[in-house]
């Protein structure tokens, strides 16, 4: 009887538990620890803990994604088909991912449900079950010991009619929300911010006015990222808007010197640049494909000013792709599209747009190495979206 009590006392102490997990010297073991039970998973995916864990492993290679979701769409059959593609991993981690339930959605859910992966964060997946703006939505933890699709309660009614919306999983902070939906009305500057509390599963709704936000944004497209209480949006007006979700004030950040978003209101140009979260507060990366180069800039500030951009990487695409047997020809590098980017600009996923989006590539920005991770099958329909899945 004494041993279970002692064990409970140790693992019931959050600070002590964190110190034990920080002794792990490999992200693989953190993934294994997260599969013990819900308590372990919550501690292992806690935002504050992960920040310390990343600093602990600062000199080690960053973990690569466990895999990624790809969604396909057909105009003849207006239902999505989403499947998970595993990436090569060390043996212990490969065993974990092979036994996890990532789901090939559309096959594993109720008939008629054609789920689309909206967002992945810290070992969780946010799903839109019917691809309607109002959902229904659900959350899946593929690495849980008994993974199941948990439907979210419906959003409460609201007088705000929004035409700009962002939906994403929150960082797993202690006593924080599970996910946030941000709804912006371009005609009234009203911002609705429903938060789903992880503790009681209830929505906490708020409505505020961010005067001048819509005119500043222009057309934000789909390029956005969330960091704590800040939302970064890439504007068609040629800059980044950082919206403080607490005060509803916003800050306009210019792009790096000499960078332009030519025709950024088009889908082709939109996929030429992407934002990435910096681990530090008030930090953002800007990644762009231009000609034969992929460039990465970082901007960090103290929160009250826009900060200064610094060029961190300038990668020659022909050199990075040179070892691949099916590498693009020079003229086709201009057709590469950015699908997603890892935190701290550690990596990007790209798709070869010259062959009806047939090949998906993984580019490790730190090592400048490229590998082909997916080749579109004949039965696949048009590539709609991609979302990478990571534990940390």
C-alpha positions in Angstrom: 0.0 0.0 0.0 2.9 2.4 0.7 4.4 2.1 -2.8 1.3 3.1 -4.7 0.8 6.1 -2.3 4.4 7.1 -2.8 4.1 6.8 -6.6 0.9 8.8 -6.5 2.6 11.5 -4.4 5.5 11.8 -6.9 3.4 11.8 -10.1 0.7 14.0 -8.5 3.3 16.7 -8.0 3.3 18.6 -11.3 6.6 20.4 -10.7 8.4 17.1 -9.7 6.8 15.3 -12.6 8.1 17.9 -15.0 11.6 17.5 -13.6 11.4 13.7 -14.2 10.3 14.2 -17.8 13.0 16.8 -18.4 15.6 14.1 -17.7 14.6 12.4 -20.9 17.2 13.0 -23.5 15.2 12.0 -26.6 11.8 13.1 -27.9 11.0 9.5 -28.6 10.8 8.8 -24.8 8.5 11.8 -24.4 6.1 10.3 -26.9 6.2 7.0 -25.1 5.5 8.8 -21.8 2.5 10.6 -23.2 0.9 7.2 -24.0 0.8 6.1 -20.3 -2.5 7.8 -19.5 -4.4 11.1 -19.8 -2.4 12.7 -16.9 0.9 11.8 -18.4 -0.2 13.1 -21.9 -1.4 16.4 -20.5 1.9 17.0 -18.7 4.0 15.9 -21.7 2.1 18.2 -24.0 1.9 21.2 -21.7 3.0 24.4 -23.4 5.2 25.6 -20.6 6.8 22.2 -20.2 7.4 21.8 -23.9 9.2 25.2 -24.0 11.7 23.9 -21.3 12.0 20.6 -23.0 12.9 22.2 -26.3 15.5 24.3 -24.5 16.8 21.1 -22.9 17.3 19.6 -26.3 18.5 22.8 -28.0 21.8 21.2 -29.1 20.2 18.0 -30.4 18.5 17.5 -33.7 14.9 18.6 -33.7 12.4 15.8 -33.9 10.8 15.3 -37.3 7.1 15.0 -37.8 5.5 11.6 -37.1 3.7 12.0 -40.4 1.2 14.2 -42.1 -2.4 14.2 -43.2 -3.3 14.8 -46.8 -6.8 15.6 -48.0 -8.1 15.1 -51.5 -11.2 16.6 -53.2 -13.1 15.8 -56.4 -15.7 18.1 -58.1 -17.4 15.0 -59.4 -17.7 13.6 -55.8 -17.8 16.6 -53.4 -16.5 14.7 -50.4 -13.0 14.8 -49.0 -10.8 11.8 -48.6 -8.2 12.3 -45.8 -5.5 9.8 -45.0 -2.4 9.8 -42.8 1.1 9.2 -44.2 3.7 8.0 -41.8 7.3 9.2 -42.1 10.3 7.1 -41.3 11.2 7.1 -37.7 13.7 5.4 -35.3 12.7 1.9 -34.4 11.1 2.6 -31.0 9.1 5.4 -32.3 8.1 3.5 -35.5 6.6 0.9 -33.2 4.5 3.5 -31.5 3.2 5.2 -34.7 2.4 1.8 -36.3 0.1 0.9 -33.4 -1.5 4.4 -33.1 -4.9 5.2 -34.5 -4.4 8.1 -37.0 -7.4 7.1 -39.0 -8.1 7.3 -42.7 -11.0 9.6 -42.2 -14.1 8.9 -44.3 -13.5 5.1 -43.6 -13.3 5.1 -39.8 -16.2 7.3 -38.9 -19.9 7.1 -39.4 -21.3 6.7 -42.9 -21.7 10.1 -44.5 -19.0 11.8 -42.4 -16.2 13.0 -44.6 -13.8 14.5 -42.1 -11.3 17.2 -42.9 -8.2 17.8 -40.7 -8.3 21.4 -39.7 -5.3 21.6 -37.4 -2.8 19.4 -35.5 -1.0 20.5 -32.3 0.9 18.6 -29.6 -0.4 15.2 -30.4 -4.0 16.1 -31.1 -6.0 16.5 -34.3 -9.0 18.9 -34.9 -11.5 17.6 -37.4 -14.4 19.2 -39.2 -16.7 16.2 -39.7 -18.8 17.6 -42.6 -16.6 20.5 -43.9 -19.2 23.1 -43.0 -18.2 26.3 -41.2 -20.5 25.4 -38.3 -19.1 21.8 -38.1 -19.7 19.6 -36.2 -16.1 19.5 -35.0 -14.2 16.8 -33.1 -10.8 16.1 -31.5 -8.8 13.0 -31.8 -5.6 12.0 -29.9 -4.1 9.3 -32.1 -1.4 8.5 -29.5 -3.8 7.9 -26.7 -4.0 4.4 -25.3 -7.6 4.2 -26.3 -8.0 6.8 -29.0 -11.5 7.9 -29.9 -13.1 10.7 -31.9 -14.6 13.1 -29.3 -17.2 15.4 -30.7 -17.2 19.0 -29.6 -20.4 20.6 -28.3 -22.0 23.0 -30.8 -21.1 26.6 -30.8 -23.6 28.9 -28.9 -25.6 31.2 -31.2 -24.2 34.6 -31.8 -25.4 37.9 -33.4 -22.0 38.3 -35.2 -22.1 37.4 -38.8 -18.5 36.6 -39.7 -16.9 36.1 -43.1 -13.3 35.5 -41.9 -12.7 32.6 -39.6 -9.8 30.7 -38.0 -10.1 27.5 -36.0 -7.2 25.8 -34.2 -6.1 23.8 -31.2 -4.7 25.8 -28.4 -1.3 25.1 -26.8 -1.8 22.8 -23.9 -1.3 25.3 -21.2 -2.3 24.5 -17.6 -6.0 25.5 -17.1 -6.1 26.7 -20.7 -8.6 26.2 -23.5 -8.7 23.1 -25.7 -9.3 25.0 -28.9 -10.2 28.5 -30.2 -12.5 29.7 -33.0 -11.9 33.2 -34.2 -14.7 34.9 -36.2 -14.2 38.3 -37.8 -16.8 40.4 -39.5 -15.3 42.5 -42.3 -18.2 44.9 -42.3 -18.3 45.8 -38.6 -14.8 44.9 -37.2 -16.5 42.7 -34.6 -14.4 39.8 -33.4 -16.0 36.8 -31.8 -13.7 34.5 -29.8 -15.3 31.3 -28.5 -12.9 29.2 -26.4 -13.7 25.6 -25.5 -12.5 24.9 -22.0 -10.7 21.6 -21.6 -11.8 21.2 -18.0 -15.6 21.2 -18.3 -16.0 21.0 -22.1 -18.0 24.3 -22.2 -17.7 27.2 -24.6 -16.7 30.6 -23.2 -17.7 33.2 -25.7 -16.7 36.8 -26.1 -17.4 39.5 -28.6 -15.2 42.6 -29.0 -14.6 45.4 -31.6 -11.2 45.8 -33.2 -11.6 49.1 -34.9 -9.9 49.3 -38.3 -9.0 45.6 -38.4 -10.8 44.6 -41.6 -9.5 47.5 -43.6 -6.0 46.8 -42.4 -6.3 43.1 -43.2 -7.6 43.3 -46.7 -8.0 39.7 -47.7 -6.1 37.6 -45.1 -6.5 34.4 -47.2 -5.5 31.3 -45.3 -2.1 32.3 -44.0 -2.3 32.6 -40.2 -0.8 31.3 -37.1 -1.5 31.5 -33.4 0.9 32.0 -30.6 -0.4 32.2 -27.0 -2.8 35.2 -27.0 -1.7 36.5 -30.4 -2.9 35.8 -33.9 -0.6 36.6 -36.9 -2.3 37.0 -40.3 -0.6 37.6 -43.6 -2.5 40.4 -45.3 -3.1 40.9 -49.0 -2.0 44.5 -48.4 1.6 43.3 -48.1 2.2 43.0 -44.4 1.6 40.9 -41.3 -1.1 41.9 -38.8 -0.7 40.7 -35.2 -3.9 40.7 -33.3 -3.8 40.6 -29.5 -6.7 38.3 -28.5 -6.9 39.8 -25.0 -7.0 43.5 -25.7 -8.2 43.2 -29.3 -5.6 45.7 -30.3 -3.5 45.0 -33.4 0.0 45.8 -34.7 1.1 46.0 -38.3 4.4 44.4 -39.2 6.1 45.2 -42.4 7.7 42.4 -44.5 11.5 41.9 -44.8 13.2 44.6 -46.9 12.8 43.9 -50.6 10.1 41.2 -50.1 6.9 41.7 -52.1 3.7 39.6 -52.2 3.1 40.0 -56.0 -0.5 39.0 -56.7 -0.9 37.7 -53.2 -4.6 37.5 -53.6 -4.2 34.5 -56.0 -4.0 31.0 -54.7 -0.8 30.4 -56.6 1.0 33.3 -55.0 -0.5 32.6 -51.6 1.2 29.2 -51.5 4.6 30.8 -52.2 4.9 32.1 -48.6 4.1 30.8 -45.2 4.4 31.8 -41.5 6.0 29.8 -38.8 5.9 30.2 -35.0 9.0 31.2 -33.1 9.5 29.5 -29.7 10.2 32.9 -28.2 7.3 35.2 -27.3 6.3 37.7 -30.0 8.3 36.0 -32.6 7.4 34.9 -36.2 9.2 33.5 -39.2 8.4 34.3 -42.8 9.3 31.7 -45.4 9.1 32.4 -49.1 9.9 30.7 -52.4 11.2 33.1 -55.0 12.8 31.9 -58.2 15.3 29.1 -57.4 15.6 30.0 -53.7 13.7 29.4 -50.5 14.5 32.1 -47.9 13.7 32.3 -44.2 13.5 35.5 -42.1 12.8 35.8 -38.4 11.3 38.8 -36.6 11.3 39.0 -32.8 10.1 41.9 -30.7 9.2 42.8 -27.1 5.5 42.9 -27.9 5.2 46.7 -28.1 6.9 47.2 -31.5 7.1 45.4 -34.8 10.7 44.3 -34.4 13.4 43.8 -37.0 13.6 41.1 -39.7 16.8 39.0 -40.0 17.6 36.6 -42.8 18.2 33.2 -41.3 18.5 30.9 -44.3 18.9 31.2 -48.1 18.5 27.8 -49.6 19.3 27.0 -53.2 16.5 24.7 -54.4 18.4 23.0 -57.2 21.2 22.2 -54.8 18.9 20.8 -52.1 16.9 18.7 -54.6 20.0 17.6 -56.5 20.2 14.1 -55.1 16.6 13.1 -56.0 16.1 11.1 -59.1 12.9 12.9 -59.9 14.2 16.4 -59.0 12.3 19.2 -60.7 13.9 21.0 -63.6 15.0 24.6 -63.1 11.8 26.1 -64.6 9.7 23.9 -62.3 11.1 25.2 -59.1 8.8 28.2 -59.6 5.9 25.8 -59.4 6.7 24.4 -56.0 4.1 25.3 -53.4 4.4 25.4 -49.6 2.0 23.2 -47.7 3.0 23.6 -44.1 5.9 24.7 -41.9 7.1 23.5 -38.5 7.7 25.7 -35.5 10.8 27.7 -35.4 11.1 27.2 -39.2 12.6 23.8 -38.6 11.1 22.3 -41.8 8.6 22.8 -44.5 6.5 20.5 -46.7 6.3 21.3 -50.4 4.3 20.0 -53.3 5.4 19.8 -57.0 2.7 21.9 -58.7 3.9 21.0 -62.2 2.5 17.5 -62.1 -1.0 18.1 -60.7 0.5 18.1 -57.2 1.9 14.6 -57.5 5.0 14.7 -55.3 5.2 15.9 -51.7 8.6 16.8 -50.3 10.0 17.3 -46.8 12.7 19.9 -46.5 14.7 20.1 -43.3 15.7 23.8 -43.2 18.4 23.3 -40.6 20.3 20.6 -42.6 19.0 21.7 -46.0 18.2 18.1 -46.9 15.1 17.1 -49.0 13.3 13.8 -49.2 10.2 12.8 -51.2 7.6 11.6 -48.6 4.6 11.0 -50.8 3.7 10.3 -54.4 0.1 10.9 -55.4 -1.6 7.6 -56.4 -3.7 7.2 -59.4 -6.8 6.8 -57.2 -6.1 10.0 -55.3 -8.2 13.0 -56.3 -7.0 16.6 -56.4 -4.8 17.6 -53.4 -6.7 19.9 -51.2 -4.7 20.3 -48.1 -1.9 18.9 -45.9 -1.3 19.1 -42.1 1.8 17.7 -40.4 1.4 15.8 -37.1 3.9 16.2 -34.2 4.1 15.2 -30.6 6.2 18.2 -29.6 
